[in-house]
Amino acid sequence: MASAQDGSEYDNPEYPEFEVHDVVAGYDNAATALVPEYEGVSFEYVYARVLQWLPQSPAWVLDVGAGSGRDAAWFAENGHQVVAVEASGGAGRRCCKIEIEF
């Protein structure tokens, strides 16, 4: 195995190489199926074990990889200021409408 400096310690013939844009493209292509699945499970159910540690409102929340916007919507509906970003346009085009103030 080569030194860690050249990154080859991550070489594994079982896993093909991929780039971030490949992941985003895959997510875009699957968004039609994924968004209803995400939206079909409540925020409270997904995060039941950590709800007690979430900040009290109002707080600033950064949702990176916001997907369908389910989590960002929950935070906004509960009095938080939310910034949500999603690299995939597919999920964003299929999500619920969220009012955004600048």
MOHUPE-V719185 format. One record per helix or strand of 2 or more residues. SS is the DSSP state (helix for helix, strand for strand). FROM is the first residue (numbers start at 0). LEN is the number of residues. If there is no record, write none. Layout:
SS | FROM | LEN
SS | FROM | LEN
//
This chain:
helix | 3 | 3
helix | 7 | 3
helix | 19 | 20
helix | 42 | 4
helix | 50 | 3
strand | 59 | 5
helix | 69 | 8
strand | 80 | 5
helix | 88 | 6
//
